[in-house]
Amino acid sequence: MESFFQHFRKEEQPFIEKVNSWVKEVEDTYAPKLTEFLDPRQRFITKSIVRNSDLVMASEGGFPDAERKRVLIYPDYYTPSEDDFQISLYQVQYPQKFVNMKHSQLLGSLLSLGIDRSRFGDIRITEEAVQFAVTAEVSEYIHVNFTQVGKVKVSVQPVLNAAEVIDVQEEWTEEMHIISSLRLDTVVASLAKCSRAKASSLIKGEKVKVNWAIIDQQAFEVEEQDILSVRGFGRYKIIGIEGRTRKDKIRVVIGALV
């Protein structure tokens, strides 16, 4: 286990231990285990652990190409179905002519109900509709108690027709970056095409997030599947770390959200 931990961040060890407990539970009971919604980095860690067992995993987020997904860990005899993931989709009803709904407002109002973020999946917003995914276990509570976003009265209705599900295709461009290290300040400098000093200023100014959490440490090292947000510059995904060049630089494939 020590050798496995060294491949991940120290702060990720509690999550690694949680995944190990899920794997052990499935091995002991020989029955599937369903997680809450996991972000891409958490799913990457989960996949790394599950593939070292005799088990299988699948994931589903309710939306096409969902970012946050529930994971099902199961024995190889089992064939999962869509119902196994226990995801409910809701559409928000509100006065669209007078209100411009924002992702942060909607998420904040949902969290104010006292439900953990892991219970919620993606939030999709278009000019025509606002929808979100939630674990079926708390869907009825949401249906009854989610009545307001800020000062705006809202109601929610289940999305029962697959044709009504919002399908927003995110566009990412991929680019190879040659960098001296995986330190956050070095990566941000390459992404923002600025000096390390400017990148450090952005990090210290709490303008950089990794996996949705503000990181203010310049020496923090990024990993594969990390999602980076740099305020004023955009959102990025560490797609792959491709090894080193002859000059000992690191080749990193990074996606940028268009």
C-alpha positions in Angstrom: 0.0 0.0 0.0 2.9 2.4 0.8 4.2 2.0 -2.8 0.7 2.7 -4.1 0.3 5.9 -2.0 3.5 7.3 -3.4 2.0 7.7 -6.8 -0.7 10.1 -5.5 -0.8 13.2 -3.4 -0.7 13.0 0.4 -4.1 14.8 0.7 -5.6 12.1 -1.6 -4.8 9.2 0.8 -8.2 9.4 2.7 -10.0 9.0 -0.7 -7.7 6.1 -1.7 -8.5 4.4 1.6 -12.2 4.9 0.9 -11.8 3.3 -2.6 -9.9 0.4 -1.1 -12.8 -0.1 1.4 -15.3 -0.1 -1.6 -13.2 -2.7 -3.4 -12.9 -4.9 -0.2 -16.7 -4.6 0.3 -17.4 -5.9 -3.2 -14.8 -8.7 -2.9 -16.3 -9.7 0.5 -20.0 -9.5 -0.5 -19.6 -10.3 -4.2 -22.3 -7.6 -4.8 -22.0 -4.3 -6.7 -21.1 -1.0 -4.9 -22.4 2.3 -6.1 -20.5 5.5 -5.2 -21.7 9.1 -5.0 -20.8 11.5 -7.9 -17.1 11.6 -8.4 -15.1 14.2 -10.4 -12.6 13.1 -13.1 -9.6 13.0 -10.8 -11.5 10.8 -8.3 -12.6 8.4 -11.1 -9.0 8.2 -12.3 -7.8 7.2 -8.8 -10.7 4.7 -8.5 -9.9 3.2 -11.9 -6.2 2.8 -10.9 -7.2 0.8 -7.8 -10.0 -1.3 -9.3 -7.9 -2.4 -12.2 -5.5 -4.0 -9.7 -8.3 -6.2 -8.5 -10.5 -8.8 -10.2 -13.4 -6.4 -10.3 -14.8 -4.1 -12.9 -16.1 -0.5 -12.8 -18.5 1.5 -14.9 -19.6 5.1 -14.6 -22.7 7.2 -15.5 -23.6 10.9 -15.0 -27.1 11.2 -16.3 -26.0 13.6 -19.1 -24.1 12.9 -22.3 -20.4 13.4 -21.6 -21.1 14.2 -18.0 -18.1 15.6 -16.0 -19.3 14.2 -12.6 -20.4 10.6 -12.6 -21.4 7.9 -10.2 -19.2 4.8 -10.3 -20.4 1.2 -10.0 -17.8 -1.3 -8.8 -18.9 -4.9 -9.5 -17.8 -8.5 -9.9 -17.2 -9.6 -13.5 -20.2 -11.9 -13.5 -22.5 -8.8 -13.1 -24.0 -6.9 -16.0 -24.9 -3.4 -15.0 -27.9 -1.5 -16.3 -28.7 2.2 -16.4 -31.0 1.8 -13.4 -28.1 0.6 -11.2 -26.7 4.2 -11.2 -29.7 5.6 -9.4 -29.6 9.1 -11.0 -32.5 11.6 -11.2 -32.5 14.5 -13.6 -34.5 17.6 -12.8 -35.5 20.7 -14.8 -35.7 24.0 -13.0 -38.9 26.0 -13.7 -38.4 29.7 -13.2 -39.4 33.0 -14.9 -36.9 32.9 -17.7 -37.9 36.2 -19.2 -36.8 38.1 -16.1 -34.0 36.0 -14.6 -30.6 34.9 -15.9 -29.8 31.7 -14.0 -26.1 31.1 -13.2 -24.3 27.9 -12.4 -22.9 29.2 -9.1 -26.3 30.5 -7.9 -28.0 27.3 -8.6 -25.3 25.1 -7.0 -25.2 27.4 -3.9 -28.9 27.2 -3.4 -28.9 23.4 -3.8 -26.1 23.1 -1.2 -28.0 25.4 1.2 -30.5 22.6 1.6 -27.8 20.8 3.7 -27.0 18.1 1.1 -23.4 17.3 0.4 -21.8 18.2 -3.0 -21.2 14.6 -3.8 -24.9 14.1 -4.1 -25.1 16.4 -7.1 -23.8 15.7 -10.6 -23.5 18.2 -13.5 -25.6 21.3 -13.8 -26.5 22.1 -17.4 -27.7 25.6 -18.4 -28.8 26.7 -21.9 -31.0 29.6 -23.0 -33.9 27.2 -23.1 -33.5 25.1 -20.0 -31.7 24.5 -16.7 -31.2 20.9 -15.6 -29.2 19.1 -12.9 -28.4 15.6 -11.9 -28.8 14.3 -8.3 -28.6 10.9 -6.6 -32.0 9.2 -6.5 -31.6 8.7 -2.8 -32.2 12.5 -2.1 -34.3 13.3 -5.2 -37.6 13.4 -3.4 -36.2 15.7 -0.7 -34.9 18.0 -3.5 -38.3 17.9 -5.3 -40.1 19.1 -2.2 -37.7 21.5 -0.7 -35.8 23.2 -3.5 -38.1 26.2 -4.0 -35.8 29.2 -4.3 -32.6 30.4 -6.0 -31.5 33.6 -4.4 -34.7 35.7 -4.3 -36.3 33.9 -7.3 -39.0 31.3 -6.6 -38.4 28.1 -8.5 -39.8 24.6 -8.8 -38.4 21.4 -10.2 -39.8 18.7 -12.5 -38.2 15.4 -13.3 -36.8 15.0 -16.8 -38.4 11.7 -17.9 -38.0 11.9 -21.7 -34.4 11.2 -22.9 -35.0 13.6 -25.8 -35.4 16.5 -23.4 -32.0 15.9 -21.7 -29.6 18.8 -22.3 -26.8 17.7 -24.5 -24.1 20.4 -24.4 -21.0 19.3 -26.3 -17.9 20.9 -24.7 -15.2 21.6 -27.2 -11.6 21.1 -26.1 -8.4 21.8 -28.0 -5.3 19.8 -27.2 -1.8 21.2 -27.2 1.6 19.8 -26.2 3.4 21.8 -23.5 7.1 21.3 -22.9 7.7 22.4 -19.3 10.5 22.1 -16.7 8.4 20.6 -14.0 4.8 19.8 -13.0 4.8 22.6 -10.3 1.6 24.6 -10.5 3.4 27.9 -11.1 5.3 26.3 -14.0 2.1 24.9 -15.6 0.1 28.1 -15.1 2.9 30.1 -16.7 2.8 27.8 -19.7 -1.0 28.0 -20.0 -1.2 31.7 -19.5 1.9 32.4 -21.6 3.3 34.5 -18.8 6.3 34.6 -16.5 6.6 32.4 -13.4 6.4 35.5 -11.3 3.0 36.4 -12.9 1.8 32.8 -12.5 2.9 32.9 -8.8 0.9 36.1 -8.3 -2.2 34.5 -9.8 -1.8 31.5 -7.5 -1.2 33.6 -4.4 -4.1 35.8 -5.3 -6.4 32.6 -5.2 -7.2 32.9 -8.9 -6.2 29.3 -9.6 -8.3 26.2 -8.9 -7.3 22.5 -9.2 -10.2 20.1 -9.2 -12.6 22.8 -8.1 -10.5 23.8 -5.0 -8.4 27.0 -4.7 -4.7 26.1 -4.5 -2.4 28.8 -3.3 0.8 26.8 -3.2 3.2 27.4 -6.1 5.0 24.1 -5.6 1.8 22.0 -5.8 2.3 19.4 -8.5 -0.4 18.6 -11.1 -1.3 15.1 -12.1 -3.1 13.4 -15.0 -6.8 14.1 -15.2 -6.5 17.3 -13.1 -8.9 20.1 -14.0 -7.3 23.6 -13.8 -9.2 26.9 -13.8 -7.2 30.1 -14.1 -9.4 33.1 -13.6 -9.2 35.4 -16.7 -7.5 32.7 -18.8 -9.8 29.7 -18.9 -10.2 26.1 -18.0 -7.8 23.3 -18.7 -7.5 19.5 -18.4 -4.2 17.5 -17.9 -4.8 14.9 -20.5 -1.5 13.0 -20.4 2.0 13.2 -19.2 4.1 11.9 -22.1 7.5 11.6 -20.6 10.7 13.6 -21.0 12.6 15.2 -23.8 16.3 14.8 -24.5 16.9 18.0 -22.5 14.9 16.5 -19.6 11.9 18.7 -20.1 8.4 17.2 -19.5 6.0 16.7 -22.3 2.4 17.3 -21.2 -0.8 17.1 -23.3 -3.2 19.7 -22.0 -6.7 20.4 -23.2 -8.2 23.9 -23.2 -12.0 24.4 -23.1 -13.0 26.5 -26.1 
